[in-house]
Amino acid sequence: MSYHSLEEIIEKAQREKKKFWEIILEDDMNERQVTKEKSMNKMKKMLVAMREAHENYDKDLISSSKLVGGDGHRVKEAREKGMLICGDFIGAVMEKAIKMGESNACMRRVVAAPTAGSCGVIPAVLLSYDEFYLVEEEKLIEALYVTAGIGQVIAKRAFIAGAMGGCQAEIGSASAMVAGAVVYLRDGSLEQIANASAIALKNLLGLVCDPIGGLVEVPCVKRNVIGAVNALTSADLSLAGVVSKVPADQVIDAMGDIGSRMPASLKETSEGGLAITPTGLEVAKRLEEA
C-alpha cells in the first residue's frame, strides 16, 4: 500500500472527489496490477468466506485443549429467549464474534481480519449489520475496502500482531478497522470514518496479549466480543459528532509506542498476565502433560 496515513487517504479522496473505499480499491489495483473486477472479486471471496464461517459453525465442536467451544450457541439461545440486556442486535454481534473465534480455535476456515486471533470482530459486525439492515452486497464489499485501508495504515505505522504489540494490535486494530466501515455504511463523512477508528483504537490501548497455554483461545475468543461492540459504540459516537481530541494517525502511533514499550511477557509469550494465574498455569501444565 502506498499510503502511510489516514490523513493522506482522506486528502486524496477529497481532492479527487472520491470515497474512502475507492482510493483503497485503486491502490490495490495498482499494487497488484489487477483490474477493478479482479480486485472486487477477491474482496467478495473474503465476504463469502466470512458468511460460510458463520453458517458452518458447529456448536458441538470443542477445541483440542477443551478450553473453548459451544459458547457461540449459548449466546444464540440466550438471544432468542430475549435474555440479553444488550438486546437483539448487539446479541447477534456477540454471538458471531464468539462463533468465529471458536471456529478458529477448532481449526475451521476463517478470515484472518486482520489476524486469526481477531478473526471474529469484523465478520461479527458486518454480518450482523447486514442481517438487521439488509445491505446490498456491493456496499458490504466497499465497506471491506474501508477496513483494509485502515488496517494497512495501522500495519505500516505500528503493527497488527500480538507478538509485536500485544492484543491492542490485534483486537484493537480490528475494532478500529470495522468502526470506520460502519461509519461508511451509515453514510458518514471521510473525517468521521477516521474519527471512529481513532476512538475505537484509543479505547483498547494497552491491551496485552496473554494467552493461556500459548493458545489463541483464552482470553482471545471473548476479546473478539469486546472489539466488535467497541467498534459499534465508537462508530455511533463519531456519527453523533463526538470527536477524538487525538487524530487517528497519532492514536496509531501511540499504539505503536505502547507496544514497543510493552514487556515481552505480555506479547504472546504466555509469561505474564492471565497466562500465569494459578488457573492459567494449571491449564498449561495439563496441556503439556497431554
Phi and psi restraints in degrees (value plus and minus 20) as a CYANA .aco file:
   2 SER   PHI    -110.4   -70.4
   2 SER   PSI     -23.1    16.9
   3 TYR   PHI    -122.4   -82.4
   3 TYR   PSI     115.8   155.8
   4 HIS   PHI    -127.7   -87.7
   4 HIS   PSI     -19.8    20.2
   5 SER   PHI    -175.1  -135.1
   5 SER   PSI     134.3   174.3
   6 LEU   PHI     -89.4   -49.4
   6 LEU   PSI     -53.1   -13.1
   7 GLU   PHI     -79.2   -39.2
   7 GLU   PSI     -60.4   -20.4
   8 GLU   PHI     -83.8   -43.8
   8 GLU   PSI     -61.4   -21.4
   9 ILE   PHI     -84.8   -44.8
   9 ILE   PSI     -65.0   -25.0
  10 ILE   PHI     -83.1   -43.1
  10 ILE   PSI     -64.0   -24.0
  11 GLU   PHI     -81.3   -41.3
  11 GLU   PSI     -60.7   -20.7
  12 LYS   PHI     -87.3   -47.3
  12 LYS   PSI     -61.8   -21.8
  13 ALA   PHI     -82.3   -42.3
  13 ALA   PSI     -61.6   -21.6
  14 GLN   PHI     -87.2   -47.2
  14 GLN   PSI     -62.2   -22.2
  15 ARG   PHI     -84.7   -44.7
  15 ARG   PSI     -59.8   -19.8
  16 GLU   PHI    -117.5   -77.5
  16 GLU   PSI     -16.4    23.6
  17 LYS   PHI      34.6    74.6
  17 LYS   PSI      30.6    70.6
  18 LYS   PHI    -143.1  -103.1
  18 LYS   PSI     148.7   188.7
  19 LYS   PHI    -109.8   -69.8
  19 LYS   PSI     141.5   181.5
  20 PHE   PHI     -73.7   -33.7
  20 PHE   PSI     -68.2   -28.2
  21 TRP   PHI     -85.5   -45.5
  21 TRP   PSI     -51.3   -11.3
  22 GLU   PHI     -86.2   -46.2
  22 GLU   PSI     -55.4   -15.4
  23 ILE   PHI     -85.3   -45.3
  23 ILE   PSI     -60.8   -20.8
  24 ILE   PHI     -90.6   -50.6
  24 ILE   PSI     -59.8   -19.8
  25 LEU   PHI     -78.3   -38.3
  25 LEU   PSI     -69.4   -29.4
  26 GLU   PHI     -82.7   -42.7
  26 GLU   PSI     -56.7   -16.7
  27 ASP   PHI     -84.9   -44.9
  27 ASP   PSI     -60.8   -20.8
  28 ASP   PHI     -85.4   -45.4
  28 ASP   PSI     -61.6   -21.6
  29 MET   PHI     -80.4   -40.4
  29 MET   PSI     -62.9   -22.9
  30 ASN   PHI     -89.8   -49.8
  30 ASN   PSI     -62.8   -22.8
  31 GLU   PHI     -88.1   -48.1
  31 GLU   PSI     -61.8   -21.8
  32 ARG   PHI    -118.4   -78.4
  32 ARG   PSI     -21.8    18.2
  33 GLN   PHI      35.4    75.4
  33 GLN   PSI      33.9    73.9
  34 VAL   PHI    -145.4  -105.4
  34 VAL   PSI     143.9   183.9
  35 THR   PHI     -98.5   -58.5
  35 THR   PSI     145.6   185.6
  36 LYS   PHI     -78.7   -38.7
  36 LYS   PSI     -61.6   -21.6
  37 GLU   PHI     -81.1   -41.1
  37 GLU   PSI     -64.2   -24.2
  38 LYS   PHI     -86.8   -46.8
  38 LYS   PSI     -59.7   -19.7
  39 SER   PHI     -83.5   -43.5
  39 SER   PSI     -67.3   -27.3
  40 MET   PHI     -89.5   -49.5
  40 MET   PSI     -51.9   -11.9
  41 ASN   PHI     -85.7   -45.7
  41 ASN   PSI     -57.3   -17.3
  42 LYS   PHI     -85.9   -45.9
  42 LYS   PSI     -61.4   -21.4
  43 MET   PHI     -87.4   -47.4
  43 MET   PSI     -54.8   -14.8
  44 LYS   PHI     -82.5   -42.5
  44 LYS   PSI     -58.7   -18.7
  45 LYS   PHI     -82.0   -42.0
  45 LYS   PSI     -55.2   -15.2
  46 MET   PHI     -82.5   -42.5
  46 MET   PSI     -64.5   -24.5
  47 LEU   PHI     -84.4   -44.4
  47 LEU   PSI     -62.6   -22.6
  48 VAL   PHI     -82.4   -42.4
  48 VAL   PSI     -62.2   -22.2
  49 ALA   PHI     -83.6   -43.6
  49 ALA   PSI     -56.8   -16.8
  50 MET   PHI     -84.0   -44.0
  50 MET   PSI     -64.7   -24.7
  51 ARG   PHI     -83.2   -43.2
  51 ARG   PSI     -63.0   -23.0
  52 GLU   PHI     -85.3   -45.3
  52 GLU   PSI     -57.5   -17.5
  53 ALA   PHI     -82.5   -42.5
  53 ALA   PSI     -58.4   -18.4
  54 HIS   PHI     -91.1   -51.1
  54 HIS   PSI     -67.2   -27.2
  55 GLU   PHI     -86.7   -46.7
  55 GLU   PSI     -49.9    -9.9
  56 ASN   PHI    -114.1   -74.1
  56 ASN   PSI      -8.7    31.3
  57 TYR   PHI     -79.1   -39.1
  57 TYR   PSI     116.1   156.1
  58 ASP   PHI    -136.6   -96.6
  58 ASP   PSI      90.4   130.4
  59 LYS   PHI     -84.8   -44.8
  59 LYS   PSI     -39.1     0.9
  60 ASP   PHI    -110.4   -70.4
  60 ASP   PSI     -27.1    12.9
  61 LEU   PHI     -98.0   -58.0
  61 LEU   PSI     110.9   150.9
  62 ILE   PHI    -140.4  -100.4
  62 ILE   PSI     119.1   159.1
  63 SER   PHI     -83.5   -43.5
  63 SER   PSI     137.7   177.7
  64 SER   PHI     -80.8   -40.8
  64 SER   PSI     -45.0    -5.0
  65 SER   PHI    -100.4   -60.4
  65 SER   PSI     -33.1     6.9
  66 LYS   PHI      51.0    91.0
  66 LYS   PSI      -6.3    33.7
  67 LEU   PHI    -104.5   -64.5
  67 LEU   PSI     -52.2   -12.2
  68 VAL   PHI    -156.0  -116.0
  68 VAL   PSI     136.2   176.2
  69 GLY   PHI     124.0   164.0
  69 GLY   PSI     114.6   154.6
  70 GLY   PHI      66.6   106.6
  70 GLY   PSI     -32.4     7.6
  71 ASP   PHI     -89.4   -49.4
  71 ASP   PSI     -53.0   -13.0
  72 GLY   PHI     -79.6   -39.6
  72 GLY   PSI     -59.6   -19.6
  73 HIS   PHI     -89.7   -49.7
  73 HIS   PSI     -55.7   -15.7
  74 ARG   PHI     -83.6   -43.6
  74 ARG   PSI     -61.0   -21.0
  75 VAL   PHI     -86.2   -46.2
  75 VAL   PSI     -59.7   -19.7
  76 LYS   PHI     -79.0   -39.0
  76 LYS   PSI     -66.1   -26.1
  77 GLU   PHI     -83.9   -43.9
  77 GLU   PSI     -62.4   -22.4
  78 ALA   PHI     -83.8   -43.8
  78 ALA   PSI     -58.5   -18.5
  79 ARG   PHI     -84.7   -44.7
  79 ARG   PSI     -65.4   -25.4
  80 GLU   PHI     -85.5   -45.5
  80 GLU   PSI     -45.6    -5.6
  81 LYS   PHI    -108.0   -68.0
  81 LYS   PSI     -21.8    18.2
  82 GLY   PHI      52.2    92.2
  82 GLY   PSI       7.8    47.8
  83 MET   PHI    -107.7   -67.7
  83 MET   PSI     -35.8     4.2
  84 LEU   PHI    -103.5   -63.5
  84 LEU   PSI     107.2   147.2
  85 ILE   PHI     -81.5   -41.5
  85 ILE   PSI     -55.1   -15.1
  86 CYS   PHI     -93.8   -53.8
  86 CYS   PSI     -30.0    10.0
  87 GLY   PHI      70.3   110.3
  87 GLY   PSI     159.9   199.9
  88 ASP   PHI     -89.5   -49.5
  88 ASP   PSI     -66.3   -26.3
  89 PHE   PHI     -86.1   -46.1
  89 PHE   PSI     -71.9   -31.9
  90 ILE   PHI     -83.4   -43.4
  90 ILE   PSI     -54.7   -14.7
  91 GLY   PHI     -80.6   -40.6
  91 GLY   PSI     -60.9   -20.9
  92 ALA   PHI     -84.5   -44.5
  92 ALA   PSI     -58.8   -18.8
  93 VAL   PHI     -84.3   -44.3
  93 VAL   PSI     -66.1   -26.1
  94 MET   PHI     -79.5   -39.5
  94 MET   PSI     -65.8   -25.8
  95 GLU   PHI     -77.9   -37.9
  95 GLU   PSI     -70.0   -30.0
  96 LYS   PHI     -88.7   -48.7
  96 LYS   PSI     -56.6   -16.6
  97 ALA   PHI     -81.7   -41.7
  97 ALA   PSI     -63.8   -23.8
  98 ILE   PHI     -89.9   -49.9
  98 ILE   PSI     -61.2   -21.2
  99 LYS   PHI     -77.8   -37.8
  99 LYS   PSI     -63.8   -23.8
 100 MET   PHI     -84.8   -44.8
 100 MET   PSI     -63.9   -23.9
 101 GLY   PHI     -84.1   -44.1
 101 GLY   PSI     -60.6   -20.6
 102 GLU   PHI     -87.3   -47.3
 102 GLU   PSI     -59.7   -19.7
 103 SER   PHI     -81.8   -41.8
 103 SER   PSI     -58.2   -18.2
 104 ASN   PHI     -83.0   -43.0
 104 ASN   PSI     -65.6   -25.6
 105 ALA   PHI     -84.5   -44.5
 105 ALA   PSI     -49.2    -9.2
 106 CYS   PHI    -112.5   -72.5
 106 CYS   PSI      -6.1    33.9
 107 MET   PHI      43.4    83.4
 107 MET   PSI      14.1    54.1
 108 ARG   PHI    -108.7   -68.7
 108 ARG   PSI     150.9   190.9
 109 ARG   PHI     -97.4   -57.4
 109 ARG   PSI     103.6   143.6
 110 VAL   PHI    -156.6  -116.6
 110 VAL   PSI     149.2   189.2
 111 VAL   PHI    -121.3   -81.3
 111 VAL   PSI      98.2   138.2
 112 ALA   PHI     -96.0   -56.0
 112 ALA   PSI      77.3   117.3
 113 ALA   PHI    -150.8  -110.8
 113 ALA   PSI      68.3   108.3
 114 PRO   PHI    -108.4   -68.4
 114 PRO   PSI     -33.0     7.0
 115 THR   PHI    -152.3  -112.3
 115 THR   PSI     147.4   187.4
 116 ALA   PHI     -84.7   -44.7
 116 ALA   PSI     -57.5   -17.5
 117 GLY   PHI     -86.0   -46.0
 117 GLY   PSI     -43.3    -3.3
 118 SER   PHI    -134.1   -94.1
 118 SER   PSI       4.8    44.8
 119 CYS   PHI     -88.2   -48.2
 119 CYS   PSI     -33.4     6.6
 120 GLY   PHI    -110.5   -70.5
 120 GLY   PSI     -38.3     1.7
 121 VAL   PHI     -86.1   -46.1
 121 VAL   PSI     -79.0   -39.0
 122 ILE   PHI     -85.9   -45.9
 122 ILE   PSI     -68.0   -28.0
 123 PRO   PHI     -80.4   -40.4
 123 PRO   PSI     -60.7   -20.7
 124 ALA   PHI     -80.2   -40.2
 124 ALA   PSI     -62.3   -22.3
 125 VAL   PHI     -92.5   -52.5
 125 VAL   PSI     -71.0   -31.0
 126 LEU   PHI     -88.7   -48.7
 126 LEU   PSI     -62.0   -22.0
 127 LEU   PHI     -88.3   -48.3
 127 LEU   PSI     -58.1   -18.1
 128 SER   PHI     -88.9   -48.9
 128 SER   PSI     -60.6   -20.6
 129 TYR   PHI     -79.9   -39.9
 129 TYR   PSI     -63.0   -23.0
 130 ASP   PHI     -84.9   -44.9
 130 ASP   PSI     -59.3   -19.3
 131 GLU   PHI     -81.6   -41.6
 131 GLU   PSI     -58.0   -18.0
 132 PHE   PHI    -114.3   -74.3
 132 PHE   PSI     -47.7    -7.7
 133 TYR   PHI    -135.6   -95.6
 133 TYR   PSI     -20.4    19.6
 134 LEU   PHI      30.3    70.3
 134 LEU   PSI      49.9    89.9
 135 VAL   PHI    -107.5   -67.5
 135 VAL   PSI     123.1   163.1
 136 GLU   PHI     -84.8   -44.8
 136 GLU   PSI     123.4   163.4
 137 GLU   PHI     -76.5   -36.5
 137 GLU   PSI     -59.6   -19.6
 138 GLU   PHI     -81.4   -41.4
 138 GLU   PSI     -57.2   -17.2
 139 LYS   PHI     -87.2   -47.2
 139 LYS   PSI     -58.5   -18.5
 140 LEU   PHI     -85.3   -45.3
 140 LEU   PSI     -58.5   -18.5
 141 ILE   PHI     -84.8   -44.8
 141 ILE   PSI     -60.8   -20.8
 142 GLU   PHI     -81.2   -41.2
 142 GLU   PSI     -59.7   -19.7
 143 ALA   PHI     -83.2   -43.2
 143 ALA   PSI     -54.6   -14.6
 144 LEU   PHI     -86.0   -46.0
 144 LEU   PSI     -52.4   -12.4
 145 TYR   PHI     -85.4   -45.4
 145 TYR   PSI     -55.5   -15.5
 146 VAL   PHI     -82.9   -42.9
 146 VAL   PSI     -66.4   -26.4
 147 THR   PHI     -80.6   -40.6
 147 THR   PSI     -60.9   -20.9
 148 ALA   PHI     -83.5   -43.5
 148 ALA   PSI     -63.3   -23.3
 149 GLY   PHI     -82.7   -42.7
 149 GLY   PSI     -65.0   -25.0
 150 ILE   PHI     -84.5   -44.5
 150 ILE   PSI     -63.8   -23.8
 151 GLY   PHI     -82.9   -42.9
 151 GLY   PSI     -58.2   -18.2
 152 GLN   PHI     -88.1   -48.1
 152 GLN   PSI     -56.6   -16.6
 153 VAL   PHI     -85.8   -45.8
 153 VAL   PSI     -62.7   -22.7
 154 ILE   PHI     -80.2   -40.2
 154 ILE   PSI     -63.7   -23.7
 155 ALA   PHI     -83.5   -43.5
 155 ALA   PSI     -54.3   -14.3
 156 LYS   PHI     -96.1   -56.1
 156 LYS   PSI     -61.1   -21.1
 157 ARG   PHI    -107.7   -67.7
 157 ARG   PSI     -44.1    -4.1
 158 ALA   PHI    -159.3  -119.3
 158 ALA   PSI    -132.3   -92.3
 159 PHE   PHI    -184.9  -144.9
 159 PHE   PSI     144.2   184.2
 160 ILE   PHI    -142.5  -102.5
 160 ILE   PSI     -16.2    23.8
 161 ALA   PHI    -121.6   -81.6
 161 ALA   PSI     115.6   155.6
 162 GLY   PHI     -81.4   -41.4
 162 GLY   PSI     -52.2   -12.2
 163 ALA   PHI     -87.7   -47.7
 163 ALA   PSI     -40.0     0.0
 164 MET   PHI    -118.7   -78.7
 164 MET   PSI     -59.9   -19.9
 165 GLY   PHI    -154.7  -114.7
 165 GLY   PSI      -8.0    32.0
 166 GLY   PHI      61.9   101.9
 166 GLY   PSI    -199.1  -159.1
 167 CYS   PHI     -88.8   -48.8
 167 CYS   PSI     -40.1    -0.1
 168 GLN   PHI     -77.3   -37.3
 168 GLN   PSI     -50.0   -10.0
 169 ALA   PHI     -98.2   -58.2
 169 ALA   PSI     -40.2    -0.2
 170 GLU   PHI    -121.4   -81.4
 170 GLU   PSI     -90.7   -50.7
 171 ILE   PHI     -83.8   -43.8
 171 ILE   PSI     -60.8   -20.8
 172 GLY   PHI     -81.0   -41.0
 172 GLY   PSI     -66.4   -26.4
 173 SER   PHI     -83.9   -43.9
 173 SER   PSI     -66.4   -26.4
 174 ALA   PHI     -79.7   -39.7
 174 ALA   PSI     -61.1   -21.1
 175 SER   PHI     -83.9   -43.9
 175 SER   PSI     -63.5   -23.5
 176 ALA   PHI     -84.0   -44.0
 176 ALA   PSI     -59.9   -19.9
 177 MET   PHI     -82.1   -42.1
 177 MET   PSI     -69.6   -29.6
 178 VAL   PHI    -101.0   -61.0
 178 VAL   PSI     -40.4    -0.4
 179 ALA   PHI     -81.2   -41.2
 179 ALA   PSI     -64.3   -24.3
 180 GLY   PHI     -83.8   -43.8
 180 GLY   PSI     -57.4   -17.4
 181 ALA   PHI     -85.2   -45.2
 181 ALA   PSI     -59.3   -19.3
 182 VAL   PHI     -84.6   -44.6
 182 VAL   PSI     -60.7   -20.7
 183 VAL   PHI     -80.2   -40.2
 183 VAL   PSI     -60.8   -20.8
 184 TYR   PHI     -82.2   -42.2
 184 TYR   PSI     -64.6   -24.6
 185 LEU   PHI     -81.9   -41.9
 185 LEU   PSI     -46.9    -6.9
 186 ARG   PHI    -112.8   -72.8
 186 ARG   PSI      -7.7    32.3
 187 ASP   PHI      43.5    83.5
 187 ASP   PSI      13.4    53.4
 188 GLY   PHI     -93.9   -53.9
 188 GLY   PSI     149.7   189.7
 189 SER   PHI    -100.3   -60.3
 189 SER   PSI     149.8   189.8
 190 LEU   PHI     -78.3   -38.3
 190 LEU   PSI     -64.7   -24.7
 191 GLU   PHI     -83.8   -43.8
 191 GLU   PSI     -57.2   -17.2
 192 GLN   PHI     -88.9   -48.9
 192 GLN   PSI     -51.1   -11.1
 193 ILE   PHI     -81.8   -41.8
 193 ILE   PSI     -71.1   -31.1
 194 ALA   PHI     -85.6   -45.6
 194 ALA   PSI     -58.6   -18.6
 195 ASN   PHI     -84.0   -44.0
 195 ASN   PSI     -61.2   -21.2
 196 ALA   PHI     -82.0   -42.0
 196 ALA   PSI     -60.0   -20.0
 197 SER   PHI     -83.4   -43.4
 197 SER   PSI     -61.0   -21.0
 198 ALA   PHI     -82.4   -42.4
 198 ALA   PSI     -66.1   -26.1
 199 ILE   PHI     -82.7   -42.7
 199 ILE   PSI     -65.3   -25.3
 200 ALA   PHI     -82.1   -42.1
 200 ALA   PSI     -65.3   -25.3
 201 LEU   PHI     -89.5   -49.5
 201 LEU   PSI     -59.4   -19.4
 202 LYS   PHI     -76.8   -36.8
 202 LYS   PSI     -60.8   -20.8
 203 ASN   PHI     -83.2   -43.2
 203 ASN   PSI     -42.2    -2.2
 204 LEU   PHI    -135.7   -95.7
 204 LEU   PSI      -7.9    32.1
 205 LEU   PHI     -79.3   -39.3
 205 LEU   PSI     117.3   157.3
 206 GLY   PHI      68.1   108.1
 206 GLY   PSI     -23.3    16.7
 207 LEU   PHI     -85.0   -45.0
 207 LEU   PSI     102.2   142.2
 208 VAL   PHI    -107.6   -67.6
 208 VAL   PSI     143.2   183.2
 209 CYS   PHI    -130.1   -90.1
 209 CYS   PSI      85.0   125.0
 210 ASP   PHI    -154.7  -114.7
 210 ASP   PSI      38.3    78.3
 211 PRO   PHI     -86.7   -46.7
 211 PRO   PSI     111.6   151.6
 212 ILE   PHI     -87.9   -47.9
 212 ILE   PSI     108.6   148.6
 213 GLY   PHI      48.6    88.6
 213 GLY   PSI      -7.2    32.8
 214 GLY   PHI      54.1    94.1
 214 GLY   PSI      -8.5    31.5
 215 LEU   PHI    -122.8   -82.8
 215 LEU   PSI     126.8   166.8
 216 VAL   PHI    -103.3   -63.3
 216 VAL   PSI      46.2    86.2
 217 GLU   PHI    -155.0  -115.0
 217 GLU   PSI     -81.6   -41.6
 218 VAL   PHI    -138.6   -98.6
 218 VAL   PSI     100.7   140.7
 219 PRO   PHI    -115.7   -75.7
 219 PRO   PSI      -8.1    31.9
 220 CYS   PHI     -74.1   -34.1
 220 CYS   PSI     -67.4   -27.4
 221 VAL   PHI     -79.5   -39.5
 221 VAL   PSI     -67.6   -27.6
 222 LYS   PHI     -91.8   -51.8
 222 LYS   PSI     -44.5    -4.5
 223 ARG   PHI     -87.1   -47.1
 223 ARG   PSI     -42.7    -2.7
 224 ASN   PHI     -82.6   -42.6
 224 ASN   PSI     -54.5   -14.5
 225 VAL   PHI     -83.2   -43.2
 225 VAL   PSI     -66.8   -26.8
 226 ILE   PHI     -81.0   -41.0
 226 ILE   PSI     -63.1   -23.1
 227 GLY   PHI     -83.8   -43.8
 227 GLY   PSI     -59.3   -19.3
 228 ALA   PHI     -88.9   -48.9
 228 ALA   PSI     -67.7   -27.7
 229 VAL   PHI     -87.2   -47.2
 229 VAL   PSI     -59.0   -19.0
 230 ASN   PHI     -79.0   -39.0
 230 ASN   PSI     -58.6   -18.6
 231 ALA   PHI     -82.2   -42.2
 231 ALA   PSI     -61.8   -21.8
 232 LEU   PHI     -88.7   -48.7
 232 LEU   PSI     -63.1   -23.1
 233 THR   PHI     -87.6   -47.6
 233 THR   PSI     -54.8   -14.8
 234 SER   PHI     -87.5   -47.5
 234 SER   PSI     -60.2   -20.2
 235 ALA   PHI     -83.3   -43.3
 235 ALA   PSI     -63.0   -23.0
 236 ASP   PHI     -82.5   -42.5
 236 ASP   PSI     -62.4   -22.4
 237 LEU   PHI     -79.9   -39.9
 237 LEU   PSI     -65.5   -25.5
 238 SER   PHI     -84.0   -44.0
 238 SER   PSI     -64.0   -24.0
 239 LEU   PHI     -85.7   -45.7
 239 LEU   PSI     -47.2    -7.2
 240 ALA   PHI     -99.0   -59.0
 240 ALA   PSI     -28.0    12.0
 241 GLY   PHI      81.6   121.6
 241 GLY   PSI     -15.5    24.5
 242 VAL   PHI     -97.4   -57.4
 242 VAL   PSI     107.0   147.0
 243 VAL   PHI    -132.9   -92.9
 243 VAL   PSI     113.7   153.7
 244 SER   PHI     -87.4   -47.4
 244 SER   PSI     109.2   149.2
 245 LYS   PHI     -89.2   -49.2
 245 LYS   PSI     -43.9    -3.9
 246 VAL   PHI    -125.8   -85.8
 246 VAL   PSI     101.6   141.6
 247 PRO   PHI     -79.2   -39.2
 247 PRO   PSI     135.0   175.0
 248 ALA   PHI     -74.2   -34.2
 248 ALA   PSI     -66.3   -26.3
 249 ASP   PHI     -82.6   -42.6
 249 ASP   PSI     -56.2   -16.2
 250 GLN   PHI     -91.5   -51.5
 250 GLN   PSI     -52.7   -12.7
 251 VAL   PHI     -84.9   -44.9
 251 VAL   PSI     -62.4   -22.4
 252 ILE   PHI     -80.7   -40.7
 252 ILE   PSI     -63.9   -23.9
 253 ASP   PHI     -81.5   -41.5
 253 ASP   PSI     -59.2   -19.2
 254 ALA   PHI     -84.0   -44.0
 254 ALA   PSI     -60.4   -20.4
 255 MET   PHI     -81.1   -41.1
 255 MET   PSI     -61.5   -21.5
 256 GLY   PHI     -82.6   -42.6
 256 GLY   PSI     -61.8   -21.8
 257 ASP   PHI     -84.9   -44.9
 257 ASP   PSI     -65.0   -25.0
 258 ILE   PHI     -81.6   -41.6
 258 ILE   PSI     -63.4   -23.4
 259 GLY   PHI     -82.5   -42.5
 259 GLY   PSI     -58.2   -18.2
 260 SER   PHI     -87.1   -47.1
 260 SER   PSI     -53.5   -13.5
 261 ARG   PHI    -103.6   -63.6
 261 ARG   PSI     -37.1     2.9
 262 MET   PHI     -86.1   -46.1
 262 MET   PSI     114.0   154.0
 263 PRO   PHI     -85.8   -45.8
 263 PRO   PSI     132.4   172.4
 264 ALA   PHI     -78.6   -38.6
 264 ALA   PSI     -48.4    -8.4
 265 SER   PHI     -83.3   -43.3
 265 SER   PSI     -37.5     2.5
 266 LEU   PHI    -132.8   -92.8
 266 LEU   PSI       1.0    41.0
 267 LYS   PHI    -148.7  -108.7
 267 LYS   PSI      49.5    89.5
 268 GLU   PHI      50.3    90.3
 268 GLU   PSI      -8.3    31.7
 269 THR   PHI    -110.9   -70.9
 269 THR   PSI     -31.0     9.0
 270 SER   PHI      40.8    80.8
 270 SER   PSI      12.4    52.4
 271 GLU   PHI    -129.3   -89.3
 271 GLU   PSI     -10.7    29.3
 272 GLY   PHI    -177.3  -137.3
 272 GLY   PSI     159.4   199.4
 273 GLY   PHI      43.0    83.0
 273 GLY   PSI    -160.3  -120.3
 274 LEU   PHI     -82.6   -42.6
 274 LEU   PSI     -46.7    -6.7
 275 ALA   PHI     -84.9   -44.9
 275 ALA   PSI     -44.8    -4.8
 276 ILE   PHI    -131.6   -91.6
 276 ILE   PSI      -3.0    37.0
 277 THR   PHI     -90.1   -50.1
 277 THR   PSI     142.0   182.0
 278 PRO   PHI     -72.5   -32.5
 278 PRO   PSI     -62.0   -22.0
 279 THR   PHI     -86.7   -46.7
 279 THR   PSI     -63.3   -23.3
 280 GLY   PHI     -80.2   -40.2
 280 GLY   PSI     -63.1   -23.1
 281 LEU   PHI     -89.3   -49.3
 281 LEU   PSI     -55.8   -15.8
 282 GLU   PHI     -84.5   -44.5
 282 GLU   PSI     -64.1   -24.1
 283 VAL   PHI     -84.4   -44.4
 283 VAL   PSI     -63.8   -23.8
 284 ALA   PHI     -80.5   -40.5
 284 ALA   PSI     -60.2   -20.2
 285 LYS   PHI     -85.3   -45.3
 285 LYS   PSI     -62.2   -22.2
 286 ARG   PHI     -82.2   -42.2
 286 ARG   PSI     -62.3   -22.3
 287 LEU   PHI     -85.6   -45.6
 287 LEU   PSI     -59.2   -19.2
 288 GLU   PHI     -85.0   -45.0
 288 GLU   PSI     -62.0   -22.0
 289 GLU   PHI     -86.9   -46.9
 289 GLU   PSI     -53.7   -13.7
